[in-house]
Amino acid sequence: MLQRIQTVYLFIAFVFSGILPFVFPLWTNPAGEKVFFMTNLVYVSLFGLSTTLSLISIFSYKNRQNQFVMNRLNMISNVILLGLFVYRSLNLSGETQVSEKGIGMFLPIVSIVFLVLANKAIKKDEDLVKSVDRLR
């Protein structure tokens, strides 16, 4: 059902992966221009995948196992995205001026935290259903 706590967690993960990347820049280049995620196709596809998986997972509340697996895939895509951001920030080729990292680089971390919380709540619901089935 849509009023469960994991739906709230998944909606927050959806906001952090689908809405906030448009608001917060990933970093600021040495020229002072803010760089958003739309400049690189890989970032666009990974943020889009994360957003889509969160949205599909919200509406697949009847199948908890499927929802759990989709959240795991979403966490993997966010870890890949975070790894790309760390790689990009550590391997700047020949940059003499320090570029400023934006808050957009930390959005996948928050999204992963809320996906873990959602998976814990889904697991708790699944255990509750299994315990009720044992009583029948």
C-alpha positions as CSV (number, residue, x, y, z in Angstrom):
1,M,0.0,0.0,0.0
2,L,1.1,3.5,-0.7
3,Q,1.0,4.7,3.0
4,R,3.8,2.4,4.2
5,I,7.0,3.9,5.5
6,Q,9.1,2.4,2.7
7,T,7.0,4.4,0.2
8,V,8.1,7.5,2.0
9,Y,11.7,6.4,1.9
10,L,11.4,5.6,-1.8
11,F,9.8,8.9,-2.6
12,I,12.7,10.7,-0.8
13,A,15.2,8.6,-2.8
14,F,13.2,9.6,-6.0
15,V,13.5,13.3,-5.1
16,F,17.2,13.0,-4.5
17,S,17.8,11.2,-7.7
18,G,15.2,12.8,-10.0
19,I,14.6,16.4,-8.9
20,L,17.5,17.7,-6.9
21,P,20.2,17.0,-9.6
22,F,18.5,19.7,-11.6
23,V,18.8,22.2,-8.7
24,F,22.3,21.5,-7.3
25,P,25.4,21.5,-9.5
26,L,27.9,18.7,-9.4
27,W,31.0,20.9,-9.3
28,T,32.2,24.3,-10.4
29,N,34.9,24.3,-13.1
30,P,37.9,26.7,-12.9
31,A,36.1,29.2,-15.1
32,G,33.5,29.6,-12.4
33,E,30.7,27.9,-14.3
34,K,28.5,25.5,-12.5
35,V,28.5,22.0,-14.1
36,F,25.2,20.1,-13.8
37,F,24.7,16.4,-14.5
38,M,23.2,17.0,-18.0
39,T,26.7,17.6,-19.5
40,N,27.6,13.9,-19.5
41,L,25.5,11.2,-21.0
42,V,26.6,8.6,-18.4
43,Y,25.5,10.8,-15.5
44,V,22.1,11.4,-17.2
45,S,21.6,7.7,-17.8
46,L,22.5,6.7,-14.3
47,F,20.4,9.4,-12.6
48,G,17.6,8.5,-15.0
49,L,17.9,4.8,-14.1
50,S,17.9,5.5,-10.4
51,T,14.8,7.8,-10.8
52,T,13.0,5.2,-12.9
53,L,13.8,2.3,-10.5
54,S,12.6,4.4,-7.5
55,L,9.3,5.3,-9.3
56,I,8.7,1.7,-10.4
57,S,9.5,0.4,-6.9
58,I,7.0,2.8,-5.3
59,F,4.2,1.4,-7.4
60,S,5.1,-2.3,-7.1
61,Y,4.1,-2.4,-3.5
62,K,2.1,-5.6,-4.0
63,N,5.2,-7.6,-4.9
64,R,7.7,-7.0,-2.0
65,Q,10.4,-9.3,-3.3
66,N,10.4,-7.5,-6.7
67,Q,10.5,-4.2,-4.8
68,F,13.4,-5.4,-2.7
69,V,15.4,-6.5,-5.9
70,M,14.7,-3.2,-7.6
71,N,16.0,-1.3,-4.6
72,R,19.2,-3.3,-4.7
73,L,19.7,-2.5,-8.4
74,N,19.0,1.1,-7.6
75,M,21.7,1.0,-4.9
76,I,24.1,-0.5,-7.3
77,S,23.5,2.2,-9.9
78,N,23.9,4.9,-7.2
79,V,27.2,3.3,-6.1
80,I,28.4,3.3,-9.7
81,L,27.4,7.0,-10.0
82,L,29.2,7.8,-6.7
83,G,32.2,6.0,-7.9
84,L,32.2,8.0,-11.1
85,F,32.0,11.2,-9.1
86,V,34.9,10.2,-6.9
87,Y,37.0,9.2,-9.9
88,R,36.2,12.5,-11.6
89,S,37.1,14.5,-8.6
90,L,40.3,12.7,-7.8
91,N,41.7,12.5,-11.4
92,L,41.4,15.9,-12.8
93,S,44.1,16.1,-15.5
94,G,46.4,19.0,-15.3
95,E,44.2,21.2,-13.3
96,T,46.2,23.9,-11.6
97,Q,43.3,25.8,-10.1
98,V,41.2,24.1,-7.6
99,S,37.6,23.5,-8.7
100,E,34.9,23.6,-6.2
101,K,32.8,20.5,-5.6
102,G,29.1,21.0,-5.5
103,I,26.5,19.4,-3.3
104,G,25.3,17.4,-6.3
105,M,28.1,15.0,-5.9
106,F,26.7,13.8,-2.6
107,L,23.1,13.2,-3.8
108,P,23.8,9.5,-4.5
109,I,24.9,9.0,-0.9
110,V,21.7,10.3,0.5
111,S,19.7,8.3,-2.0
112,I,21.6,5.1,-1.0
113,V,20.8,5.8,2.7
114,F,17.1,6.1,2.0
115,L,17.1,3.0,-0.2
116,V,18.7,1.0,2.6
117,L,16.0,2.3,5.0
118,A,13.3,1.3,2.5
119,N,14.8,-2.2,2.1
120,K,14.8,-2.6,5.9
121,A,11.2,-1.7,6.1
122,I,10.3,-4.0,3.2
123,K,12.2,-6.9,4.9
124,K,10.3,-6.1,8.2
125,D,6.9,-6.3,6.3
126,E,7.9,-9.5,4.6
127,D,8.9,-11.1,7.9
128,L,5.6,-10.0,9.4
129,V,3.7,-11.6,6.6
130,K,5.7,-14.8,6.9
131,S,5.0,-15.0,10.6
132,V,1.3,-14.6,10.1
133,D,1.3,-17.3,7.4
134,R,2.9,-19.7,9.9
135,L,0.0,-19.2,12.3
136,R,-2.5,-20.4,9.7
